[in-house]
Amino acid sequence: MIALIVTLACLPLLVIDMLQGSASSSATEAATSSDSSLVVAAVPSTEESTTTTVAIAAAEAAASATTIAPVATTAPRPVQTTTTSAPRPVVTSPPVTQSDEAFLACVRDRESHNDYTASDPSGTFLGAYQIYQGGWDSVAGRIGRHDLVGVPPNQASPSDQDVIAAAMLQFSGRSPWGGTCR
């Protein structure tokens, strides 16, 4: 991507140099000075996006007084800034094994008696698996289900609750539910 930007940015300089070269090929060669510089800097931000700044300054000095025609001068070009976000890979949870399914069924029964709309008395733990909002949001984001981030677990569909609980089990093991289920 940077190579493309640099190539496109240098194209006008090349044209200027070519035009300048054909004008100065006469018998009386003018003394000219040309300063072209290219600065490319990649600066990562804390939001997982990459900021690329391309600054192009092309300045030509005026020809000496003995030249036949004066050389046109160009003003420096403004700084061009392009910000792009790197695509995030979607992380999916590994498949749930049969013993994991049995564990989750036991947790669902123990925690909420299979009530997907359940809420504990304090309102902290919600849904069939009694997951707190912070853990729910973290797991949902981690598996690429950004549509579920911020949704209270007890308001999500049963299938979404099952997916998040299975992913939480794969990422954190059985410890969020006390390690065992009876």
C-alpha positions as CSV (number, residue, x, y, z in Angstrom):
1,M,0.0,0.0,0.0
2,I,2.8,2.4,0.9
3,A,4.6,1.5,-2.3
4,L,1.5,2.5,-4.3
5,I,1.2,5.8,-2.5
6,V,4.9,6.6,-3.0
7,T,4.7,5.7,-6.7
8,L,1.6,7.9,-7.2
9,A,3.1,10.7,-5.2
10,C,6.3,10.7,-7.2
11,L,4.6,10.7,-10.6
12,P,4.1,14.5,-10.7
13,L,7.8,15.0,-9.8
14,L,8.8,12.8,-12.6
15,V,6.7,14.7,-15.1
16,I,8.2,18.0,-13.9
17,D,11.7,16.7,-14.2
18,M,11.0,15.4,-17.7
19,L,9.6,18.8,-18.8
20,Q,12.5,20.6,-17.2
21,G,15.0,18.3,-18.9
22,S,13.5,19.0,-22.4
23,A,13.6,22.8,-21.8
24,S,17.2,22.9,-20.7
25,S,18.6,20.8,-23.5
26,S,19.4,23.8,-25.6
27,A,23.0,24.9,-26.3
28,T,22.9,27.4,-23.4
29,E,22.2,25.3,-20.4
30,A,20.7,27.2,-17.4
31,A,22.0,26.6,-14.0
32,T,19.1,25.3,-12.0
33,S,18.8,23.8,-8.6
34,S,16.1,21.3,-7.7
35,D,15.3,20.0,-4.3
36,S,12.8,17.1,-4.2
37,S,12.2,15.2,-1.0
38,L,9.9,12.4,0.0
39,V,9.1,11.6,3.6
40,V,7.1,8.5,4.5
41,A,6.3,7.7,8.1
42,A,4.1,5.0,9.5
43,V,2.8,5.7,13.0
44,P,0.7,3.1,14.7
45,S,-2.0,4.3,17.1
46,T,-3.3,2.8,20.2
47,E,-6.6,2.0,18.5
48,E,-5.1,-0.7,16.2
49,S,-5.2,1.5,13.2
50,T,-2.2,2.7,11.1
51,T,-1.7,6.3,10.2
52,T,0.4,6.8,7.2
53,T,1.6,10.4,6.4
54,V,3.1,11.2,3.0
55,A,4.6,14.6,2.6
56,I,5.9,15.7,-0.7
57,A,7.7,19.0,-1.1
58,A,8.9,20.0,-4.6
59,A,10.7,23.3,-4.8
60,E,12.6,24.6,-7.8
61,A,14.9,27.5,-7.7
62,A,14.6,30.2,-10.3
63,A,17.1,30.1,-13.1
64,S,20.0,32.5,-13.1
65,A,19.6,35.9,-14.7
66,T,21.3,34.8,-17.9
67,T,18.6,32.4,-18.9
68,I,16.3,33.1,-21.8
69,A,13.1,32.1,-20.1
70,P,12.5,32.1,-16.3
71,V,11.8,28.7,-14.8
72,A,8.4,28.4,-13.1
73,T,8.4,27.8,-9.4
74,T,5.9,25.5,-7.7
75,A,4.6,25.8,-4.1
76,P,5.1,22.9,-1.7
77,R,2.3,20.5,-1.7
78,P,0.2,20.1,1.4
79,V,0.7,17.1,3.7
80,Q,-1.6,14.3,2.8
81,T,-2.8,12.0,5.6
82,T,-4.5,8.7,5.1
83,T,-5.8,6.6,8.0
84,T,-6.8,3.0,7.6
85,S,-7.9,0.4,10.1
86,A,-6.4,-3.0,9.8
87,P,-9.1,-5.6,9.5
88,R,-9.5,-7.6,12.6
89,P,-9.5,-11.4,12.2
90,V,-12.6,-13.1,13.4
91,V,-11.7,-15.5,16.3
92,T,-14.0,-18.4,16.6
93,S,-14.2,-20.7,19.5
94,P,-13.2,-24.3,19.1
95,P,-16.0,-26.9,18.8
96,V,-17.6,-28.0,22.0
97,T,-17.1,-31.6,23.0
98,Q,-19.8,-33.9,24.2
99,S,-18.5,-33.6,27.8
100,D,-18.5,-29.8,27.4
101,E,-22.2,-29.9,26.2
102,A,-23.1,-32.0,29.3
103,F,-21.3,-29.5,31.5
104,L,-23.1,-26.5,30.0
105,A,-26.4,-28.3,30.3
106,C,-25.7,-28.9,34.0
107,V,-24.7,-25.3,34.5
108,R,-27.8,-24.0,32.7
109,D,-30.0,-26.2,34.9
110,R,-28.1,-25.3,38.1
111,E,-27.8,-21.6,37.5
112,S,-31.2,-20.7,36.0
113,H,-33.3,-23.9,35.8
114,N,-33.0,-23.5,32.0
115,D,-34.5,-20.0,32.1
116,Y,-32.8,-17.9,29.5
117,T,-34.4,-14.8,30.8
118,A,-33.2,-15.3,34.4
119,S,-31.5,-12.6,36.5
120,D,-29.9,-13.0,39.9
121,P,-31.3,-10.8,42.7
122,S,-28.6,-8.2,42.4
123,G,-29.0,-8.1,38.6
124,T,-25.3,-8.8,38.0
125,F,-25.5,-12.3,36.6
126,L,-27.9,-12.7,33.7
127,G,-29.3,-15.4,31.4
128,A,-29.4,-19.1,31.4
129,Y,-25.7,-19.3,32.3
130,Q,-25.7,-16.4,34.7
131,I,-22.9,-14.5,32.9
132,Y,-22.0,-11.0,34.1
133,Q,-22.1,-8.2,31.4
134,G,-18.3,-7.6,31.3
135,G,-17.5,-11.2,30.7
136,W,-20.3,-11.5,28.1
137,D,-19.0,-8.4,26.2
138,S,-15.4,-9.6,26.3
139,V,-16.3,-13.0,24.9
140,A,-18.7,-11.6,22.3
141,G,-16.0,-9.2,21.0
142,R,-13.4,-11.9,21.0
143,I,-15.4,-14.2,18.8
144,G,-16.4,-11.4,16.4
145,R,-20.0,-11.1,17.6
146,H,-19.9,-7.4,18.0
147,D,-23.7,-7.3,17.6
148,L,-23.9,-8.9,21.0
149,V,-21.6,-6.5,22.8
150,G,-23.7,-4.4,25.2
151,V,-26.7,-6.7,24.9
152,P,-27.7,-8.0,28.4
153,P,-27.3,-11.8,28.4
154,N,-30.8,-12.4,29.5
155,Q,-32.1,-10.4,26.5
156,A,-30.1,-12.3,23.9
157,S,-31.6,-15.3,22.1
158,P,-31.1,-18.8,23.7
159,S,-28.8,-19.8,20.8
160,D,-26.7,-16.6,21.3
161,Q,-26.4,-17.4,25.0
162,D,-25.4,-21.0,24.1
163,V,-22.7,-19.7,21.7
164,I,-21.2,-17.2,24.2
165,A,-21.3,-19.8,27.1
166,A,-19.5,-22.4,24.8
167,A,-16.9,-19.8,23.8
168,M,-16.4,-18.7,27.4
169,L,-15.9,-22.4,28.4
170,Q,-13.3,-22.8,25.6
171,F,-11.4,-19.6,26.6
172,S,-11.7,-19.7,30.4
173,G,-12.4,-23.3,31.2
174,R,-14.9,-24.3,33.8
175,S,-13.7,-21.8,36.4
176,P,-16.4,-19.1,35.7
177,W,-19.0,-21.6,37.0
178,G,-17.0,-22.9,40.0
179,G,-15.0,-25.6,38.1
180,T,-17.6,-28.4,38.5
181,C,-21.3,-28.9,38.1
182,R,-23.5,-31.4,40.0
